[in-house]
């Protein structure tokens, strides 16, 4: 289970380390209790980003069943998809 504070801390970390060359490794080290998946936002088949930020969207991951799925429910979320997007 995740909470809104965790998502906000991940968002703040990503914004602070935007120029970091290997931010995936750094993010996982900073938040070892969370699962992260990284992709391009165009690869996410959902319009339900939990949080839209500068240069990326954060989607919640539900791993409670056999397959991972996206959710908007923090009570079942165990991780985040960090989906980068190009700013226009």
Number of C-alpha atoms within 10 A of each C-alpha: 12 18 13 11 9 13 19 12 12 19 20 13 16 21 14 10 14 13 9 10 9 10 14 15 9 15 16 13 11 12 14 10 11 17 15 18 13 12 13 14 21 11 9 15 8 11 9 15 20 19 15 14 15 13 15 22 22 23 28 26 23 21 16 12 7 6 7 12 13 20 19 14 14 17 11 16 22 19 24 23 22 23 20 18 16 10 7 4
